[in-house]
Amino acid sequence: MRVLITGTSSGIGKGIAEKFLKEGHSVTGIDRKEAAVYHENYRHICMDIRAKEQYPDFPPFDIVINNAGVQNEEDIDVNLKGTIGITEKYGIHSGIRAVLMIGSASGHNGSEFPEYVASKGGVLSYTKNVALRIAKYGAVCNSLDFGGVLTELNKPVMEDKALWEEIMEQTPLKRWMTVEESADWAYFMTVTNRFCTGQNILIDGLEAGNAHFVWPETEN
């Protein structure tokens, strides 16, 4: 299958690209940075996903995965508007099989920077919009909303012992997801899955669900 993935020069996007290539698919990657994936079935486009006038005309893709994102003053324009632009250009057509958004746990709980959580919250709603529109093609659209993932971007907390211990205290599984695990999820939701659609799937090691029931102890 022909797969388009944004944000493939590092982290989750790079891992997803490598997973699809390993499974024998043809991958086109888009990133503002130079290529970090090297494979005979990989094509890299250096481009800012906000620049709609630069979008190339490609033959139809079977799968579109929106992974590109930032965590700065460009959050709304890149994470939300860029995702919408790529999807509208490449993901809405009769041959599409699956569209996937890489959301964030913060889109559910609001626990990061204001513009970032707003952008990811928008992605969660847009996921449902796309799912409704491509269902007529027999296609699916979901978002994978990860909590902590072991990437370069998260090194500031991963390498700070006190902050890491605080995070682990909030995470019942006592670890973060690996990039390889995130890629496995992306592959499953776009290739294996054919019926789950319009869902925002929270995958955070139960951090958001770490509620403590308070009640007087009683004798059995």
LOLOZA-576433 format. One record per residue: residue number from 1; residue in one letter; x, z, y of N, C-alpha, C, O in turn. Coordinates in nm, 2 decimals, padded with zeros to 4 digits. Example, Ala and Ser with C-alpha at 12.3 -4.5 7.8 and 13.67 -1.06 7.14 Angstrom:
<sites>
    n  res      nu      nw      nv     cau     caw     cav      cu      cw      cv      ou      ow      ov
    1    A   01.32   00.78  -00.57   01.23   00.78  -00.45   01.32   00.78  -00.33   01.42   00.85  -00.33
    2    S   01.28   00.71  -00.22   01.37   00.71  -00.11   01.29   00.79   00.00   01.34   00.80   00.11
</sites>
This chain:
<sites>
    n  res      nu      nw      nv     cau     caw     cav      cu      cw      cv      ou      ow      ov
    1    M   00.08   00.00  -00.12   00.00   00.00   00.00   00.09   00.00   00.13   00.20   00.04   00.12
    2    R   00.03  -00.05   00.23   00.10  -00.05   00.36   00.06   00.07   00.44  -00.06   00.09   00.47
    3    V   00.16   00.15   00.49   00.13   00.28   00.55   00.20   00.28   00.69   00.31   00.24   00.70
    4    L   00.12   00.33   00.79   00.18   00.35   00.92   00.19   00.50   00.94   00.09   00.57   00.92
    5    I   00.30   00.55   00.99   00.32   00.69   01.01   00.39   00.71   01.15   00.49   00.64   01.17
    6    T   00.34   00.79   01.23   00.40   00.82   01.36   00.48   00.94   01.35   00.46   01.04   01.28
    7    G   00.59   00.95   01.43   00.68   01.06   01.44   00.76   01.08   01.32   00.77   01.19   01.26
    8    T   00.83   00.97   01.28   00.91   00.97   01.15   01.05   01.00   01.16   01.13   00.99   01.06
    9    S   01.10   01.03   01.28   01.25   01.05   01.30   01.29   01.20   01.27   01.41   01.22   01.27
   10    S   01.20   01.28   01.24   01.24   01.42   01.20   01.12   01.49   01.14   01.01   01.45   01.14
   11    G   01.15   01.61   01.08   01.05   01.70   01.04   00.94   01.65   00.94   00.98   01.58   00.84
   12    I   00.82   01.68   00.96   00.71   01.65   00.87   00.69   01.50   00.86   00.68   01.45   00.75
   13    G   00.70   01.42   00.97   00.68   01.28   00.97   00.79   01.21   00.88   00.76   01.12   00.80
   14    K   00.91   01.25   00.89   01.02   01.20   00.81   01.00   01.23   00.67   01.01   01.14   00.58
   15    G   00.95   01.35   00.64   00.93   01.39   00.50   00.81   01.31   00.44   00.82   01.27   00.32
   16    I   00.71   01.28   00.52   00.59   01.21   00.47   00.64   01.06   00.44   00.60   01.00   00.34
   17    A   00.72   01.00   00.53   00.77   00.87   00.51   00.85   00.86   00.38   00.83   00.76   00.30
   18    E   00.93   00.95   00.36   01.02   00.95   00.24   00.94   00.97   00.11   00.97   00.91   00.01
   19    K   00.83   01.05   00.12   00.74   01.06   00.00   00.67   00.93  -00.03   00.67   00.89  -00.15
   20    F   00.62   00.86   00.07   00.55   00.74   00.04   00.65   00.63  -00.01   00.61   00.55  -00.10
   21    L   00.77   00.63   00.04   00.87   00.53   00.00   00.91   00.56  -00.15   00.92   00.47  -00.23
   22    K   00.92   00.69  -00.18   00.96   00.73  -00.31   00.85   00.68  -00.41   00.88   00.65  -00.53
   23    E   00.72   00.68  -00.37   00.61   00.64  -00.45   00.59   00.49  -00.46   00.49   00.44  -00.52
   24    G   00.67   00.42  -00.39   00.67   00.27  -00.40   00.59   00.20  -00.29   00.55   00.08  -00.31
   25    H   00.55   00.27  -00.18   00.47   00.21  -00.08   00.56   00.15   00.03   00.68   00.18   00.04
   26    S   00.50   00.06   00.11   00.57   00.00   00.23   00.53   00.09   00.35   00.42   00.11   00.38
   27    V   00.63   00.13   00.43   00.61   00.22   00.54   00.66   00.16   00.67   00.78   00.12   00.68
   28    T   00.58   00.17   00.77   00.62   00.14   00.91   00.62   00.27   00.98   00.51   00.34   00.99
   29    G   00.73   00.31   01.05   00.73   00.43   01.12   00.75   00.41   01.27   00.81   00.31   01.31
   30    I   00.68   00.49   01.35   00.69   00.48   01.50   00.74   00.61   01.55   00.69   00.72   01.51
   31    D   00.84   00.60   01.64   00.90   00.73   01.70   00.97   00.69   01.83   01.02   00.58   01.84
   32    R   00.97   00.78   01.92   01.05   00.75   02.04   01.20   00.75   02.01   01.28   00.69   02.09
   33    K   01.24   00.82   01.91   01.38   00.83   01.87   01.42   00.72   01.77   01.33   00.66   01.71
   34    E   01.55   00.71   01.75   01.60   00.61   01.66   01.56   00.65   01.51   01.52   00.76   01.49
   35    A   01.57   00.55   01.42   01.53   00.57   01.28   01.62   00.68   01.22   01.74   00.69   01.24
   36    A   01.55   00.76   01.13   01.62   00.86   01.05   01.59   00.84   00.90   01.64   00.91   00.82
   37    V   01.51   00.73   00.88   01.48   00.70   00.74   01.54   00.56   00.71   01.52   00.47   00.79
   38    Y   01.61   00.55   00.60   01.67   00.42   00.57   01.63   00.38   00.43   01.67   00.44   00.33
   39    H   01.56   00.27   00.42   01.50   00.22   00.29   01.46   00.08   00.31   01.42   00.04   00.42
   40    E   01.48   00.00   00.20   01.44  -00.14   00.21   01.30  -00.17   00.24   01.26  -00.27   00.30
   41    N   01.21  -00.07   00.21   01.07  -00.09   00.24   01.02  -00.01   00.37   00.90   00.01   00.39
   42    Y   01.12   00.03   00.45   01.09   00.10   00.57   01.12   00.02   00.70   01.23  -00.04   00.71
   43    R   01.02   00.01   00.79   01.05  -00.06   00.92   01.02   00.04   01.03   00.93   00.12   01.03
   44    H   01.12   00.05   01.12   01.11   00.15   01.23   01.08   00.08   01.36   01.15  -00.02   01.40
   45    I   00.98   00.14   01.44   00.95   00.09   01.57   00.98   00.20   01.67   00.92   00.31   01.67
   46    C   01.08   00.18   01.76   01.11   00.27   01.87   01.00   00.25   01.98   01.01   00.16   02.05
   47    M   00.92   00.35   01.99   00.81   00.33   02.09   00.74   00.47   02.12   00.74   00.55   02.03
   48    D   00.70   00.48   02.24   00.62   00.60   02.28   00.47   00.57   02.25   00.42   00.47   02.30
   49    I   00.41   00.65   02.17   00.27   00.62   02.13   00.17   00.63   02.25   00.05   00.58   02.24
   50    R   00.21   00.68   02.37   00.13   00.67   02.48   00.12   00.54   02.55   00.03   00.51   02.62
   51    A   00.22   00.45   02.52   00.23   00.32   02.58   00.15   00.21   02.51   00.20   00.13   02.43
   52    K   00.02   00.21   02.53  -00.07   00.13   02.46  -00.03  -00.02   02.48  -00.06  -00.10   02.39
   53    E   00.02  -00.05   02.60   00.05  -00.19   02.62   00.17  -00.24   02.54   00.19  -00.36   02.53
   54    Q   00.24  -00.15   02.47   00.35  -00.18   02.39   00.32  -00.19   02.24   00.40  -00.22   02.16
   55    Y   00.19  -00.16   02.21   00.16  -00.15   02.06   00.17  -00.30   02.00   00.11  -00.39   02.05
   56    P   00.25  -00.31   01.90   00.27  -00.44   01.84   00.14  -00.48   01.76   00.06  -00.39   01.72
   57    D   00.12  -00.61   01.73   00.01  -00.65   01.65   00.07  -00.66   01.51   00.15  -00.75   01.48
   58    F   00.02  -00.57   01.42   00.06  -00.57   01.28  -00.05  -00.62   01.19  -00.17  -00.62   01.23
   59    P  -00.02  -00.68   01.07  -00.12  -00.70   00.97  -00.19  -00.56   00.94  -00.13  -00.46   00.96
   60    P  -00.31  -00.56   00.90  -00.39  -00.44   00.87  -00.31  -00.34   00.78  -00.26  -00.38   00.68
   61    F  -00.32  -00.21   00.81  -00.26  -00.11   00.73  -00.37  -00.05   00.64  -00.49  -00.05   00.67
   62    D  -00.32   00.00   00.52  -00.42   00.06   00.43  -00.43   00.21   00.47  -00.54   00.27   00.45
   63    I  -00.33   00.27   00.52  -00.33   00.41   00.55  -00.26   00.43   00.69  -00.15   00.37   00.71
   64    V  -00.32   00.51   00.77  -00.26   00.55   00.90  -00.25   00.70   00.91  -00.35   00.77   00.89
   65    I  -00.13   00.75   00.93  -00.10   00.89   00.94  -00.05   00.93   01.08   00.06   00.88   01.12
   66    N  -00.13   01.01   01.15  -00.09   01.05   01.29  -00.02   01.18   01.29  -00.08   01.29   01.28
   67    N   00.12   01.17   01.29   00.20   01.29   01.29   00.27   01.32   01.42   00.29   01.44   01.45
   68    A   00.29   01.22   01.50   00.37   01.24   01.62   00.31   01.35   01.71   00.19   01.35   01.73
   69    G   00.39   01.44   01.76   00.34   01.54   01.85   00.45   01.61   01.93   00.57   01.61   01.88
   70    V   00.42   01.67   02.04   00.52   01.75   02.12   00.46   01.89   02.15   00.34   01.91   02.12
   71    Q   00.54   01.97   02.21   00.49   02.10   02.25   00.55   02.13   02.39   00.64   02.21   02.40
   72    N   00.50   02.06   02.49   00.55   02.07   02.62   00.44   02.02   02.72   00.32   02.02   02.68
   73    E   00.47   01.98   02.84   00.37   01.94   02.94   00.30   01.81   02.90   00.21   01.77   02.97
   74    E   00.35   01.74   02.80   00.30   01.62   02.76   00.19   01.63   02.64   00.15   01.53   02.58
   75    D   00.16   01.75   02.61   00.08   01.78   02.49  -00.05   01.69   02.48  -00.07   01.63   02.38
   76    I  -00.13   01.70   02.59  -00.26   01.62   02.58  -00.24   01.47   02.57  -00.30   01.41   02.49
   77    D  -00.14   01.42   02.65  -00.12   01.28   02.64  -00.06   01.23   02.51  -00.10   01.12   02.46
   78    V   00.03   01.30   02.45   00.09   01.26   02.33   00.01   01.30   02.21  -00.04   01.22   02.13
   79    N  -00.02   01.43   02.19  -00.09   01.48   02.07  -00.23   01.43   02.06  -00.27   01.40   01.94
   80    L  -00.30   01.42   02.17  -00.44   01.38   02.16  -00.46   01.23   02.19  -00.51   01.15   02.11
   81    K  -00.42   01.20   02.32  -00.45   01.06   02.36  -00.37   00.96   02.28  -00.41   00.85   02.25
   82    G  -00.24   00.99   02.25  -00.16   00.91   02.17  -00.22   00.89   02.03  -00.22   00.78   01.97
   83    T  -00.27   00.99   01.97  -00.33   00.99   01.84  -00.45   00.90   01.84  -00.48   00.82   01.75
   84    I  -00.53   00.91   01.95  -00.65   00.83   01.96  -00.61   00.68   01.98  -00.67   00.59   01.91
   85    G  -00.51   00.66   02.06  -00.47   00.52   02.08  -00.42   00.45   01.95  -00.46   00.34   01.93
   86    I  -00.34   00.52   01.88  -00.29   00.46   01.75  -00.40   00.44   01.65  -00.41   00.33   01.59
   87    T  -00.49   00.53   01.64  -00.60   00.52   01.54  -00.69   00.41   01.58  -00.73   00.33   01.49
   88    E  -00.73   00.40   01.71  -00.82   00.29   01.75  -00.76   00.15   01.73  -00.83   00.06   01.70
   89    K  -00.63   00.14   01.75  -00.56   00.01   01.73  -00.54  -00.02   01.58  -00.56  -00.14   01.55
   90    Y  -00.50   00.07   01.50  -00.46   00.04   01.36  -00.55   00.10   01.25  -00.53   00.06   01.14
   91    G  -00.64   00.19   01.28  -00.70   00.27   01.18  -00.85   00.23   01.16  -00.91   00.28   01.06
   92    I  -00.91   00.16   01.25  -01.05   00.13   01.24  -01.08  -00.01   01.21  -01.09  -00.10   01.29
   93    H  -01.08  -00.04   01.08  -01.11  -00.18   01.03  -01.15  -00.18   00.89  -01.14  -00.07   00.82
   94    S  -01.20  -00.29   00.84  -01.27  -00.29   00.71  -01.18  -00.27   00.59  -01.22  -00.24   00.48
   95    G  -01.05  -00.29   00.61  -00.95  -00.27   00.50  -00.89  -00.14   00.49  -00.81  -00.11   00.40
   96    I  -00.93  -00.05   00.59  -00.86   00.08   00.59  -00.90   00.17   00.47  -01.02   00.16   00.43
   97    R  -00.81   00.24   00.41  -00.84   00.33   00.30  -00.85   00.47   00.35  -00.94   00.55   00.31
   98    A  -00.75   00.52   00.44  -00.75   00.65   00.48  -00.68   00.67   00.61  -00.58   00.60   00.64
   99    V  -00.73   00.75   00.70  -00.67   00.80   00.82  -00.64   00.95   00.81  -00.73   01.02   00.77
  100    L  -00.53   00.99   00.84  -00.49   01.13   00.84  -00.44   01.18   00.97  -00.35   01.11   01.03
  101    M  -00.48   01.29   01.02  -00.43   01.36   01.13  -00.35   01.48   01.09  -00.40   01.56   01.01
  102    I  -00.23   01.50   01.15  -00.16   01.62   01.13  -00.20   01.71   01.25  -00.15   01.70   01.36
  103    G  -00.29   01.81   01.22  -00.34   01.90   01.32  -00.25   02.02   01.33  -00.12   02.01   01.33
  104    S  -00.31   02.13   01.35  -00.23   02.26   01.36  -00.33   02.37   01.34  -00.44   02.37   01.37
  105    A  -00.27   02.48   01.28  -00.35   02.60   01.26  -00.40   02.65   01.40  -00.50   02.72   01.41
  106    S  -00.32   02.63   01.50  -00.36   02.68   01.63  -00.48   02.61   01.69  -00.55   02.66   01.78
  107    G  -00.52   02.49   01.63  -00.64   02.43   01.67  -00.76   02.50   01.62  -00.87   02.49   01.67
  108    H  -00.74   02.59   01.52  -00.85   02.68   01.47  -00.85   02.81   01.54  -00.96   02.86   01.57
  109    N  -00.73   02.87   01.57  -00.73   03.00   01.62  -00.68   03.02   01.76  -00.69   03.13   01.82
  110    G  -00.64   02.91   01.83  -00.60   02.92   01.97  -00.48   03.00   02.00  -00.46   03.04   02.11
  111    S  -00.39   03.02   01.90  -00.28   03.12   01.92  -00.15   03.06   01.96  -00.04   03.12   01.93
  112    E  -00.15   02.95   02.04  -00.02   02.90   02.09  -00.04   02.87   02.24  -00.13   02.92   02.30
  113    F   00.04   02.78   02.29   00.04   02.75   02.44  -00.09   02.67   02.47  -00.14   02.59   02.39
  114    P  -00.15   02.70   02.59  -00.28   02.65   02.62  -00.30   02.50   02.60  -00.39   02.45   02.53
  115    E  -00.21   02.41   02.66  -00.22   02.27   02.65  -00.21   02.22   02.50  -00.27   02.13   02.46
  116    Y  -00.12   02.29   02.43  -00.10   02.25   02.29  -00.22   02.28   02.20  -00.27   02.19   02.13
  117    V  -00.28   02.40   02.22  -00.40   02.43   02.14  -00.52   02.34   02.18  -00.60   02.30   02.09
  118    A  -00.53   02.31   02.31  -00.63   02.22   02.35  -00.62   02.08   02.29  -00.71   02.02   02.25
  119    S  -00.49   02.03   02.28  -00.47   01.90   02.23  -00.50   01.90   02.08  -00.56   01.80   02.03
  120    K  -00.46   02.00   02.01  -00.49   02.00   01.86  -00.64   02.03   01.83  -00.69   01.98   01.73
  121    G  -00.70   02.11   01.92  -00.85   02.12   01.90  -00.92   01.99   01.92  -01.01   01.96   01.85
  122    G  -00.87   01.91   02.01  -00.93   01.78   02.03  -00.90   01.69   01.91  -00.99   01.61   01.87
  123    V  -00.79   01.70   01.85  -00.76   01.62   01.73  -00.86   01.66   01.61  -00.90   01.57   01.54
  124    L  -00.89   01.79   01.60  -00.98   01.83   01.50  -01.12   01.77   01.51  -01.18   01.72   01.42
  125    S  -01.17   01.76   01.64  -01.30   01.70   01.66  -01.29   01.55   01.64  -01.38   01.49   01.59
  126    Y  -01.18   01.49   01.69  -01.17   01.34   01.68  -01.16   01.30   01.53  -01.21   01.19   01.49
  127    T  -01.11   01.39   01.45  -01.10   01.36   01.30  -01.24   01.33   01.25  -01.27   01.24   01.17
  128    K  -01.34   01.42   01.29  -01.48   01.40   01.24  -01.54   01.27   01.30  -01.61   01.21   01.23
  129    N  -01.51   01.24   01.42  -01.55   01.12   01.48  -01.51   01.00   01.40  -01.59   00.91   01.37
  130    V  -01.38   00.99   01.37  -01.32   00.88   01.29  -01.38   00.87   01.15  -01.41   00.77   01.10
  131    A  -01.40   00.99   01.09  -01.45   00.99   00.95  -01.59   00.93   00.95  -01.62   00.86   00.86
  132    L  -01.67   00.96   01.05  -01.81   00.90   01.05  -01.80   00.75   01.07  -01.88   00.68   01.01
  133    R  -01.71   00.70   01.15  -01.70   00.56   01.18  -01.64   00.47   01.07  -01.68   00.36   01.06
  134    I  -01.55   00.53   00.99  -01.49   00.45   00.89  -01.55   00.47   00.75  -01.51   00.41   00.65
  135    A  -01.65   00.56   00.74  -01.72   00.59   00.61  -01.78   00.46   00.56  -01.79   00.44   00.44
  136    K  -01.83   00.37   00.65  -01.89   00.25   00.61  -01.80   00.16   00.54  -01.84   00.06   00.47
  137    Y  -01.67   00.18   00.55  -01.57   00.10   00.48  -01.53   00.17   00.35  -01.44   00.11   00.28
  138    G  -01.59   00.28   00.32  -01.55   00.36   00.20  -01.42   00.43   00.22  -01.35   00.47   00.12
  139    A  -01.38   00.45   00.35  -01.25   00.52   00.38  -01.28   00.66   00.42  -01.39   00.70   00.45
  140    V  -01.17   00.74   00.42  -01.18   00.88   00.45  -01.08   00.91   00.56  -00.98   00.85   00.59
  141    C  -01.12   01.02   00.63  -01.04   01.07   00.74  -01.04   01.22   00.75  -01.15   01.28   00.75
  142    N  -00.93   01.29   00.74  -00.92   01.43   00.75  -00.80   01.47   00.83  -00.72   01.39   00.87
  143    S  -00.80   01.60   00.87  -00.68   01.66   00.93  -00.62   01.77   00.84  -00.69   01.84   00.78
  144    L  -00.49   01.77   00.84  -00.42   01.88   00.77  -00.36   01.97   00.88  -00.28   01.92   00.96
  145    D  -00.41   02.09   00.88  -00.38   02.18   00.99  -00.28   02.29   00.95  -00.33   02.40   00.90
  146    F  -00.16   02.26   00.96  -00.05   02.35   00.90  -00.03   02.47   00.99  -00.04   02.46   01.11
  147    G   00.01   02.58   00.93   00.06   02.69   01.00   00.21   02.67   01.01   00.26   02.56   01.06
  148    G   00.29   02.77   00.97   00.44   02.75   00.98   00.50   02.66   00.88   00.46   02.66   00.76
  149    V   00.58   02.57   00.92   00.65   02.47   00.84   00.80   02.48   00.87   00.84   02.50   00.99
  150    L   00.89   02.48   00.77   01.03   02.49   00.78   01.09   02.37   00.84   01.14   02.28   00.76
  151    T   01.09   02.35   00.97   01.15   02.23   01.03   01.24   02.27   01.14   01.25   02.39   01.18
  152    E   01.32   02.18   01.19   01.41   02.20   01.30   01.34   02.26   01.42   01.40   02.34   01.49
  153    L   01.22   02.21   01.45   01.15   02.25   01.57   01.12   02.40   01.57   01.11   02.46   01.68
  154    N   01.11   02.46   01.45   01.08   02.60   01.44   01.20   02.70   01.43   01.18   02.82   01.40
  155    K   01.32   02.64   01.44   01.44   02.72   01.43   01.45   02.84   01.52   01.50   02.95   01.48
  156    P   01.39   02.83   01.65   01.40   02.95   01.74   01.34   03.08   01.68   01.39   03.19   01.70
  157    V   01.24   03.06   01.59   01.18   03.18   01.53   01.24   03.21   01.39   01.25   03.32   01.34
  158    M   01.27   03.10   01.32   01.32   03.11   01.19   01.46   03.18   01.19   01.49   03.25   01.09
  159    E   01.54   03.16   01.29   01.67   03.22   01.30   01.68   03.35   01.38   01.78   03.41   01.39
  160    D   01.56   03.40   01.42   01.55   03.53   01.49   01.50   03.63   01.39   01.38   03.62   01.36
  161    K   01.58   03.72   01.34   01.54   03.81   01.24   01.42   03.89   01.27   01.33   03.91   01.19
  162    A   01.41   03.94   01.39   01.30   04.03   01.43   01.17   03.95   01.44   01.07   03.99   01.39
  163    L   01.18   03.83   01.50   01.06   03.75   01.51   01.01   03.70   01.37   00.89   03.69   01.34
  164    W   01.11   03.66   01.28   01.08   03.62   01.15   01.01   03.73   01.07   00.91   03.70   01.00
  165    E   01.06   03.85   01.08   00.99   03.96   01.01   00.85   03.98   01.06   00.76   04.02   00.98
  166    E   00.83   03.97   01.19   00.70   03.98   01.25   00.60   03.88   01.19   00.49   03.91   01.16
  167    I   00.65   03.75   01.18   00.57   03.64   01.13   00.53   03.67   00.98   00.42   03.65   00.94
  168    M   00.63   03.71   00.91   00.61   03.73   00.76   00.51   03.85   00.74   00.44   03.85   00.64
  169    E   00.51   03.94   00.83   00.42   04.05   00.82   00.27   04.00   00.84   00.18   04.06   00.78
  170    Q   00.26   03.89   00.91   00.12   03.84   00.93   00.08   03.74   00.83  -00.03   03.69   00.82
  171    T   00.18   03.70   00.74   00.15   03.59   00.64   00.15   03.65   00.50   00.25   03.68   00.45
  172    P   00.03   03.66   00.44   00.02   03.72   00.31   00.11   03.65   00.20   00.16   03.72   00.12
  173    L   00.13   03.52   00.21   00.22   03.46   00.11   00.37   03.48   00.13   00.45   03.45   00.05
  174    K   00.40   03.54   00.25   00.54   03.58   00.28   00.64   03.47   00.28   00.76   03.49   00.25
  175    R   00.59   03.35   00.32   00.68   03.24   00.33   00.61   03.13   00.42   00.49   03.14   00.44
  176    W   00.69   03.03   00.46   00.63   02.91   00.52   00.64   02.79   00.43   00.71   02.79   00.34
  177    M   00.56   02.69   00.47   00.56   02.57   00.39   00.69   02.49   00.41   00.74   02.49   00.52
  178    T   00.73   02.42   00.31   00.84   02.33   00.32   00.79   02.19   00.36   00.67   02.16   00.35
  179    V   00.88   02.11   00.42   00.85   01.98   00.46   00.80   01.90   00.33   00.70   01.82   00.35
  180    E   00.86   01.92   00.22   00.82   01.85   00.10   00.68   01.88   00.06   00.60   01.79   00.02
  181    E   00.64   02.01   00.08   00.50   02.05   00.05   00.40   01.98   00.14   00.29   01.93   00.10
  182    S   00.44   01.97   00.27   00.35   01.90   00.36   00.33   01.76   00.33   00.22   01.70   00.35
  183    A   00.44   01.69   00.28   00.43   01.55   00.25   00.35   01.53   00.12   00.27   01.44   00.11
  184    D   00.35   01.63   00.03   00.27   01.62  -00.09   00.12   01.63  -00.05   00.04   01.55  -00.11
  185    W   00.09   01.71   00.04  -00.05   01.72   00.09  -00.09   01.59   00.16  -00.20   01.55   00.13
  186    A  -00.01   01.53   00.24  -00.04   01.41   00.31  -00.07   01.30   00.21  -00.16   01.22   00.22
  187    Y   00.01   01.29   00.10   00.00   01.19   00.00  -00.13   01.21  -00.08  -00.21   01.12  -00.10
  188    F  -00.16   01.33  -00.11  -00.28   01.36  -00.19  -00.41   01.33  -00.11  -00.50   01.27  -00.16
  189    M  -00.41   01.36   00.02  -00.53   01.34   00.10  -00.55   01.20   00.14  -00.67   01.16   00.17
  190    T  -00.45   01.11   00.13  -00.47   00.97   00.16  -00.47   00.88   00.04  -00.53   00.77   00.05
  191    V  -00.40   00.91  -00.07  -00.40   00.83  -00.18  -00.48   00.88  -00.30  -00.57   00.80  -00.35
  192    T  -00.47   01.00  -00.34  -00.55   01.05  -00.45  -00.69   01.08  -00.40  -00.79   01.04  -00.48
  193    N  -00.71   01.14  -00.29  -00.85   01.18  -00.24  -00.93   01.06  -00.20  -00.88   00.98  -00.13
  194    R  -01.05   01.05  -00.26  -01.14   00.94  -00.22  -01.28   00.99  -00.17  -01.36   00.91  -00.14
  195    F  -01.30   01.12  -00.17  -01.43   01.17  -00.14  -01.44   01.28  -00.03  -01.54   01.28   00.04
  196    C  -01.34   01.36  -00.02  -01.33   01.46   00.09  -01.30   01.38   00.22  -01.20   01.31   00.23
  197    T  -01.39   01.40   00.32  -01.37   01.33   00.45  -01.44   01.41   00.56  -01.53   01.49   00.54
  198    G  -01.38   01.40   00.68  -01.43   01.47   00.80  -01.40   01.61   00.80  -01.47   01.69   00.87
  199    Q  -01.30   01.65   00.72  -01.26   01.80   00.71  -01.13   01.83   00.78  -01.04   01.75   00.79
  200    N  -01.13   01.95   00.84  -01.01   02.01   00.91  -00.96   02.11   00.81  -01.01   02.22   00.81
  201    I  -00.85   02.08   00.74  -00.81   02.16   00.63  -00.70   02.25   00.67  -00.58   02.21   00.70
  202    L  -00.73   02.38   00.68  -00.63   02.48   00.73  -00.54   02.52   00.61  -00.58   02.57   00.51
  203    I  -00.41   02.51   00.63  -00.31   02.54   00.53  -00.20   02.63   00.60  -00.10   02.57   00.66
  204    D  -00.22   02.76   00.59  -00.13   02.84   00.67  -00.08   02.97   00.59  -00.04   03.07   00.65
  205    G  -00.09   02.96   00.46  -00.04   03.08   00.38  -00.13   03.20   00.41  -00.09   03.31   00.38
  206    L  -00.26   03.18   00.45  -00.36   03.28   00.48  -00.33   03.36   00.60  -00.38   03.47   00.62
  207    E  -00.24   03.31   00.69  -00.21   03.39   00.81  -00.34   03.41   00.90  -00.36   03.52   00.94
  208    A  -00.42   03.30   00.92  -00.54   03.32   01.00  -00.64   03.41   00.93  -00.73   03.47   00.99
  209    G  -00.64   03.42   00.79  -00.74   03.49   00.72  -00.69   03.64   00.69  -00.75   03.70   00.61
  210    N  -00.58   03.68   00.75  -00.52   03.81   00.72  -00.60   03.92   00.79  -00.55   03.99   00.87
  211    A  -00.73   03.94   00.75  -00.81   04.04   00.80  -00.81   04.16   00.72  -00.80   04.16   00.59
  212    H  -00.81   04.28   00.78  -00.81   04.40   00.71  -00.94   04.47   00.72  -00.98   04.52   00.83
  213    F  -01.01   04.49   00.61  -01.14   04.55   00.60  -01.12   04.70   00.62  -01.04   04.77   00.55
  214    V  -01.19   04.76   00.72  -01.18   04.90   00.75  -01.30   04.97   00.71  -01.41   04.94   00.76
  215    W  -01.29   05.07   00.62  -01.41   05.15   00.57  -01.36   05.28   00.51  -01.25   05.28   00.46
  216    P  -01.44   05.38   00.52  -01.39   05.51   00.46  -01.37   05.50   00.31  -01.45   05.43   00.25
  217    E  -01.27   05.56   00.26  -01.25   05.55   00.12  -01.36   05.64   00.05  -01.39   05.74   00.10
  218    T  -01.40   05.59  -00.06  -01.51   05.66  -00.14  -01.46   05.67  -00.28  -01.38   05.60  -00.33
  219    E  -01.50   05.78  -00.34  -01.46   05.80  -00.48  -01.55   05.71  -00.58  -01.67   05.69  -00.55
  220    N  -01.48   05.66  -00.68  -01.55   05.58  -00.78  -01.64   05.66  -00.87  -01.70   05.61  -00.96
</sites>
